[in-house]
Amino acid sequence: MEHLRYYINHLDNLAISLIIAVISLVIGLLVNWVLFRLLYFYNKHSNPFLVSSLTKHLQQPLTYFIPLVFVSMALSTMPLNSNQIHAARRVIEILNIIAFAWILINVVSVVQDMVNRKYAIDKADNFRERKLITQLQFVRKLAIILIVFIASALILLQFEAVKTLGTGLLTSAGIAGIVVGFAAQRSLANLLAGLQIAFTQPIRIDDVLVLENEFGRVEEITLTYVVLRLWDNRRLILPLNYFIEKPFQNWTRTNVDILATVYFYTDYNVPVEELRAELTRILGGTALWNGEVAGLQVTDVQPDSIQLRALFSAKNSGDAWDLRCLVREKLLYFIQKNYPDSLPKVRASVSGKLEG
């Protein structure tokens, strides 16, 4: 009978504890809903993008974190023995650590959203913006790694059996770094190269590069590799240390405007002044030319032809490519139509008498 009474009391205590936990969860969910409604009404006119970003990134982790906090506060009111309270508190603390780490990671994403909005790179003169975005992407990845590392160590500290391991993770990062360095030297080299690239910036997001006989834009810089979107939408993946160890062309290192050239080979009798005037007319009739540089010069003389170089400027590499094609097409048509005799030709002389 005594055992039965104890069992019934134990079930009653468990039921009461579950009821308290459910009430705490409901209160937490209600507080979370009120919090985001107040945030929405407060900021919807002053900064709606901030509200959208906060709701997108923080609403879900806070939906877990706030109710867990209320349950943790209500533990002391539950009719459970000390061992049960200790076990429940341990589980809730672990869940809180996971949820809080989730919140911190998403806060980093909110900061990234705000910076990306303020410093948009979808404009012609985006040198400062690309520099900042490149640094931000690398710092964000490092911050996420650091948050996960600390959260994992704090979770380990909740268990007596592995408390020493958890403390070691927090206090012996130097030893761990040495071990990792020997085990993954190449990966570590890429990570250090990424840190160097983020702050010295030989490349940035949206830079135009020419390497490995390919032309493309920097689409993404991760902790270990760079994604280059090529002109035909293929992706070229290169390790970060490639950009430290090997030469490459960066067409947008200091500014985005660029000089473009087109070469022609014509006969000696070509009217250079007429072609120069036609080049000026072609450039003046297109928005691809930025109006700064325009010229046509004789850059070489060969036995059977001369070399002409048309030089002009554009506001970015994409416009420069299109402008090259346009000038090449229009000048070639102009020569064919008006001066066909000025196209390259091969001359030969025949000497000697014909014998009958």
Backbone torsions as a table, in degrees:
resi	resn	phi	psi	omega
1	MET	NA	-41.3	179.8
2	GLU	-63.6	-40.8	178.1
3	HIS	-64.0	-39.4	179.3
4	LEU	-65.2	-43.8	178.6
5	ARG	-62.1	-40.6	179.1
6	TYR	-64.0	-41.2	-179.4
7	TYR	-64.4	-41.1	178.9
8	ILE	-65.7	-42.5	178.2
9	ASN	-63.4	-39.0	178.7
10	HIS	-63.2	-41.9	177.9
11	LEU	-65.5	-38.6	177.7
12	ASP	-62.6	-43.8	178.9
13	ASN	-63.1	-41.2	178.7
14	LEU	-64.3	-41.3	179.3
15	ALA	-64.7	-43.2	178.6
16	ILE	-62.3	-41.7	179.7
17	SER	-63.1	-40.9	178.5
18	LEU	-65.2	-39.1	178.4
19	ILE	-63.5	-43.9	177.9
20	ILE	-61.9	-41.2	-180.0
21	ALA	-64.3	-42.8	-179.6
22	VAL	-64.8	-43.6	178.2
23	ILE	-60.8	-42.0	178.8
24	SER	-62.3	-42.1	178.1
25	LEU	-62.8	-42.7	179.6
26	VAL	-63.3	-44.0	178.4
27	ILE	-61.6	-42.5	178.7
28	GLY	-61.6	-43.2	178.0
29	LEU	-64.0	-38.8	178.3
30	LEU	-65.2	-43.5	177.9
31	VAL	-62.3	-40.9	178.5
32	ASN	-62.2	-43.4	179.2
33	TRP	-63.6	-44.5	179.9
34	VAL	-63.6	-40.5	-179.6
35	LEU	-58.8	-47.1	-177.3
36	PHE	-74.6	-29.7	174.5
37	ARG	-66.7	-42.8	177.1
38	LEU	-63.5	-41.2	178.2
39	LEU	-62.1	-40.5	179.7
40	TYR	-64.5	-48.1	-178.7
41	PHE	-67.2	-31.4	-178.5
42	TYR	-73.3	-36.9	-171.0
43	ASN	-110.3	-1.7	-171.8
44	LYS	-64.7	-26.3	179.1
45	HIS	-96.3	-33.2	-176.6
46	SER	-81.3	-42.8	-178.0
47	ASN	-151.8	75.5	-176.8
48	PRO	-62.8	-29.6	-180.0
49	PHE	-65.4	-37.6	177.6
50	LEU	-61.8	-44.5	178.6
51	VAL	-60.6	-43.0	-179.9
52	SER	-62.4	-43.0	-179.8
53	SER	-68.1	-43.0	178.6
54	LEU	-62.4	-44.1	179.4
55	THR	-63.8	-42.0	-178.5
56	LYS	-63.6	-44.1	-171.5
57	HIS	-96.7	-28.4	-170.9
58	LEU	-107.9	-20.4	-174.8
59	GLN	-61.9	-42.8	-177.9
60	GLN	-68.4	-49.1	177.8
61	PRO	-64.8	-35.1	178.0
62	LEU	-69.1	-28.0	176.5
63	THR	-62.8	-28.9	175.2
64	TYR	-87.9	-39.8	-170.9
65	PHE	-71.9	-47.7	-175.5
66	ILE	-63.5	-46.7	175.7
67	PRO	-60.0	-36.3	178.1
68	LEU	-64.1	-36.6	177.7
69	VAL	-63.5	-42.4	179.6
70	PHE	-66.8	-38.6	176.8
71	VAL	-64.5	-40.7	177.9
72	SER	-62.0	-39.6	178.1
73	MET	-67.8	-29.4	-176.1
74	ALA	-87.6	-4.6	-177.0
75	LEU	-59.6	-38.8	-176.5
76	SER	-66.8	-17.6	-179.9
77	THR	-92.2	-5.8	-177.7
78	MET	-80.6	137.3	-179.8
79	PRO	-78.3	64.1	179.3
80	LEU	-117.8	157.9	176.9
81	ASN	-76.3	172.4	-172.7
82	SER	-63.4	-37.6	179.3
83	ASN	-66.0	-41.1	179.1
84	GLN	-67.2	-42.1	176.9
85	ILE	-60.8	-43.2	-179.4
86	HIS	-62.7	-44.7	179.7
87	ALA	-65.0	-44.0	179.4
88	ALA	-63.4	-42.0	179.8
89	ARG	-64.1	-37.0	179.2
90	ARG	-63.3	-44.7	179.6
91	VAL	-63.9	-44.9	-177.8
92	ILE	-66.4	-37.5	178.5
93	GLU	-64.4	-39.6	177.1
94	ILE	-63.3	-45.3	178.1
95	LEU	-63.1	-37.4	177.5
96	ASN	-64.6	-40.2	178.4
97	ILE	-62.2	-44.9	179.3
98	ILE	-62.4	-45.6	-179.0
99	ALA	-65.5	-39.9	-179.3
100	PHE	-67.7	-38.5	175.5
101	ALA	-62.8	-38.9	176.5
102	TRP	-61.1	-42.5	178.5
103	ILE	-61.9	-46.2	-178.5
104	LEU	-62.3	-41.1	178.1
105	ILE	-61.9	-41.2	-179.8
106	ASN	-73.8	-27.4	173.0
107	VAL	-62.8	-39.7	175.8
108	VAL	-60.1	-39.3	178.5
109	SER	-66.8	-36.6	176.1
110	VAL	-62.7	-44.9	177.8
111	VAL	-59.9	-41.8	178.8
112	GLN	-63.5	-41.8	177.5
113	ASP	-58.7	-44.8	-178.1
114	MET	-65.9	-41.1	179.1
115	VAL	-67.6	-42.7	179.0
116	ASN	-61.7	-34.2	179.5
117	ARG	-72.9	-41.4	-177.8
118	LYS	-74.2	-35.3	-177.6
119	TYR	-116.9	67.9	-179.3
120	ALA	-71.7	141.9	-178.1
121	ILE	-99.0	1.3	-178.6
122	ASP	-86.7	55.6	174.7
123	LYS	-146.3	168.3	-172.6
124	ALA	-65.9	-53.9	-177.2
125	ASP	-96.1	84.8	-173.6
126	ASN	-117.7	29.3	-176.7
127	PHE	-61.4	-50.2	-178.7
128	ARG	-64.0	-40.2	-177.8
129	GLU	-66.0	-42.7	-179.7
130	ARG	-65.4	-35.9	177.5
131	LYS	-62.3	-46.3	-177.9
132	LEU	-69.0	-42.8	-178.9
133	ILE	-63.7	-39.1	178.3
134	THR	-60.8	-46.3	178.6
135	GLN	-64.9	-41.6	-177.4
136	LEU	-62.6	-42.0	-179.3
137	GLN	-61.2	-42.6	-179.2
138	PHE	-69.5	-43.6	179.4
139	VAL	-62.6	-37.9	179.0
140	ARG	-60.7	-45.6	-179.6
141	LYS	-64.2	-41.2	177.6
142	LEU	-64.5	-40.1	179.9
143	ALA	-63.4	-40.7	179.1
144	ILE	-64.4	-42.7	177.6
145	ILE	-61.1	-43.0	-179.7
146	LEU	-64.7	-42.1	179.0
147	ILE	-62.4	-46.0	179.8
148	VAL	-64.0	-39.8	179.6
149	PHE	-62.5	-48.5	-178.9
150	ILE	-66.6	-41.0	178.9
151	ALA	-62.4	-41.1	178.5
152	SER	-62.9	-41.4	178.9
153	ALA	-65.1	-41.2	179.4
154	LEU	-66.0	-34.9	176.4
155	ILE	-65.7	-43.0	178.0
156	LEU	-62.1	-33.0	-180.0
157	LEU	-66.8	-14.7	179.0
158	GLN	-76.1	-13.7	-177.4
159	PHE	-111.9	126.9	-178.2
160	GLU	-63.1	-36.9	-175.4
161	ALA	-65.2	-29.8	-178.2
162	VAL	-118.5	19.8	-179.4
163	LYS	-62.3	-37.8	178.7
164	THR	-62.4	-40.2	178.0
165	LEU	-64.4	-42.7	178.6
166	GLY	-62.9	-43.1	177.5
167	THR	-63.2	-38.6	179.4
168	GLY	-63.3	-36.4	177.9
169	LEU	-62.1	-35.8	-177.7
170	LEU	-82.1	-30.0	-171.0
171	THR	-106.1	-13.7	-176.5
172	SER	-122.9	45.5	179.3
173	ALA	-63.6	-30.8	179.8
174	GLY	-64.4	-44.1	178.1
175	ILE	-65.0	-42.8	178.6
176	ALA	-61.3	-37.6	178.8
177	GLY	-63.2	-38.8	178.7
178	ILE	-65.2	-43.3	179.3
179	VAL	-62.3	-47.1	179.7
180	VAL	-63.5	-36.9	-179.8
181	GLY	-61.6	-41.9	177.4
182	PHE	-70.8	-35.9	-176.1
183	ALA	-76.5	-30.3	-175.0
184	ALA	-141.9	64.5	-176.8
185	GLN	-63.4	-39.6	-177.3
186	ARG	-68.1	-42.3	178.4
187	SER	-64.8	-39.7	178.1
188	LEU	-65.2	-37.5	177.3
189	ALA	-62.3	-40.6	177.5
190	ASN	-64.8	-39.5	179.4
191	LEU	-63.6	-43.8	177.8
192	LEU	-67.1	-36.0	176.0
193	ALA	-64.2	-37.8	177.0
194	GLY	-63.4	-40.1	177.1
195	LEU	-63.1	-40.6	178.6
196	GLN	-66.8	-41.9	-179.6
197	ILE	-65.8	-37.7	-177.0
198	ALA	-62.4	-31.8	-173.6
199	PHE	-110.9	-29.1	172.7
200	THR	-87.3	-29.6	170.5
201	GLN	58.1	62.4	166.1
202	PRO	-67.9	-23.9	172.8
203	ILE	-134.2	155.5	177.4
204	ARG	-137.6	167.2	173.2
205	ILE	-58.2	133.3	177.6
206	ASP	75.7	8.2	172.8
207	ASP	-66.3	149.3	176.6
208	VAL	-99.1	120.0	-175.4
209	LEU	-121.2	151.7	170.3
210	VAL	-125.8	115.7	179.9
211	LEU	-156.3	154.9	-179.1
212	GLU	50.9	36.3	-178.3
213	ASN	59.4	29.0	178.9
214	GLU	-128.2	152.0	-179.8
215	PHE	-121.5	128.4	-180.0
216	GLY	-170.7	-179.4	-179.2
217	ARG	-111.6	147.6	176.2
218	VAL	-73.2	115.7	-177.2
219	GLU	-96.6	-35.9	-176.4
220	GLU	-154.0	141.5	173.6
221	ILE	-122.7	111.7	179.6
222	THR	-97.8	-171.1	179.4
223	LEU	-73.1	-18.3	-175.5
224	THR	-130.1	-17.9	-177.4
225	TYR	-148.6	167.8	179.2
226	VAL	-120.2	136.1	176.6
227	VAL	-102.8	120.7	179.4
228	LEU	-108.7	119.4	177.1
229	ARG	-87.2	113.9	-176.2
230	LEU	-78.7	170.0	-172.7
231	TRP	-61.1	-25.7	-179.2
232	ASP	-103.4	21.2	177.1
233	ASN	71.9	9.3	167.0
234	ARG	-72.9	159.6	177.7
235	ARG	-114.7	128.5	175.4
236	LEU	-106.2	121.1	-177.4
237	ILE	-103.4	124.4	-178.1
238	LEU	-130.9	141.4	176.0
239	PRO	-66.8	153.2	-176.8
240	LEU	-61.3	-37.8	-177.1
241	ASN	-68.9	-12.2	173.4
242	TYR	-57.2	-40.3	-175.2
243	PHE	-80.1	-6.3	173.8
244	ILE	-97.0	-31.8	-170.8
245	GLU	-100.3	-24.0	-172.1
246	LYS	-121.0	149.5	178.0
247	PRO	-76.3	149.6	175.7
248	PHE	-156.9	164.5	178.3
249	GLN	-97.9	131.8	173.9
250	ASN	-119.0	107.4	-175.4
251	TRP	-79.5	-10.0	-177.4
252	THR	-127.6	35.2	-175.7
253	ARG	-66.3	-45.6	-177.8
254	THR	-112.7	-27.8	175.3
255	ASN	-155.1	167.7	-174.2
256	VAL	-96.5	-17.6	178.9
257	ASP	-73.5	154.3	-171.1
258	ILE	-150.0	150.2	174.6
259	LEU	-93.6	139.4	-179.4
260	ALA	-123.9	149.9	-179.0
261	THR	-131.2	150.3	171.9
262	VAL	-134.5	132.4	-179.0
263	TYR	-106.8	140.1	175.7
264	PHE	-128.3	147.5	173.9
265	TYR	-119.2	121.2	-175.2
266	THR	-132.4	173.9	176.2
267	ASP	-75.2	165.3	-178.8
268	TYR	-63.1	-27.0	-173.9
269	ASN	-86.3	10.9	-178.4
270	VAL	-66.8	135.8	177.9
271	PRO	-81.1	97.9	-173.9
272	VAL	-61.6	-40.7	-178.6
273	GLU	-62.6	-37.6	178.2
274	GLU	-65.6	-40.8	177.4
275	LEU	-67.0	-36.2	179.0
276	ARG	-64.2	-42.0	178.4
277	ALA	-66.3	-38.3	178.9
278	GLU	-67.0	-37.4	176.9
279	LEU	-61.7	-43.1	178.5
280	THR	-61.7	-39.5	179.3
281	ARG	-66.9	-41.8	179.8
282	ILE	-62.9	-46.3	-178.8
283	LEU	-65.6	-38.4	-180.0
284	GLY	-67.5	-17.6	-177.6
285	GLY	-97.7	9.8	-179.7
286	THR	-133.1	144.7	178.0
287	ALA	-79.6	-5.5	178.9
288	LEU	-70.5	-27.2	179.7
289	TRP	-83.8	134.4	-178.7
290	ASN	-89.5	3.3	172.9
291	GLY	80.7	11.2	-174.8
292	GLU	-99.6	-49.3	-174.4
293	VAL	-125.9	133.2	175.3
294	ALA	-156.6	131.6	179.3
295	GLY	-172.5	157.3	176.8
296	LEU	-137.5	127.7	-176.0
297	GLN	-135.6	154.6	171.4
298	VAL	-85.8	111.7	-172.9
299	THR	-103.9	-9.5	178.3
300	ASP	-162.3	150.7	176.2
301	VAL	-125.4	122.7	179.8
302	GLN	-115.8	166.8	-175.3
303	PRO	-56.6	-34.9	-175.9
304	ASP	-117.1	2.9	-179.5
305	SER	-164.3	170.7	173.4
306	ILE	-119.9	155.2	-179.9
307	GLN	-105.5	127.0	176.4
308	LEU	-110.2	137.6	176.6
309	ARG	-119.2	118.9	173.1
310	ALA	-92.6	124.2	-177.9
311	LEU	-118.9	131.6	-179.3
312	PHE	-155.5	167.2	-175.0
313	SER	-118.3	156.1	176.7
314	ALA	-141.8	161.4	-174.6
315	LYS	-77.7	-17.6	175.9
316	ASN	-158.5	172.1	-174.3
317	SER	-66.7	-34.7	178.5
318	GLY	-63.5	-45.3	176.9
319	ASP	-65.9	-35.0	179.9
320	ALA	-63.0	-41.5	178.7
321	TRP	-63.5	-47.6	179.2
322	ASP	-62.9	-36.4	-179.2
323	LEU	-70.3	-36.9	174.7
324	ARG	-57.3	-48.6	-178.7
325	CYS	-62.0	-41.5	-179.3
326	LEU	-64.5	-47.7	-179.0
327	VAL	-64.5	-41.5	179.3
328	ARG	-60.3	-44.6	-179.1
329	GLU	-67.3	-46.6	-175.3
330	LYS	-69.7	-42.3	-179.6
331	LEU	-68.1	-38.5	177.8
332	LEU	-62.9	-43.3	177.8
333	TYR	-63.2	-39.4	179.9
334	PHE	-61.9	-42.8	179.8
335	ILE	-68.3	-43.6	-179.8
336	GLN	-61.4	-38.7	-175.4
337	LYS	-79.1	-42.3	-171.5
338	ASN	-102.7	-29.5	-177.1
339	TYR	-136.0	62.9	-178.8
340	PRO	-63.1	-27.0	178.7
341	ASP	-71.3	-12.2	-179.0
342	SER	-89.9	-0.4	174.6
343	LEU	-69.0	153.5	-177.5
344	PRO	-58.3	141.0	178.0
345	LYS	-143.2	155.2	178.6
346	VAL	-102.0	126.9	-179.5
347	ARG	-105.2	146.0	176.3
348	ALA	-143.5	143.3	178.4
349	SER	-115.4	139.5	179.8
350	VAL	-118.1	125.1	-179.7
351	SER	-119.9	159.9	-179.6
352	GLY	110.3	161.4	-178.9
353	LYS	-99.5	145.3	176.5
354	LEU	-83.5	132.3	179.4
355	GLU	-95.2	131.5	-179.3
356	GLY	-82.1	NA	NA
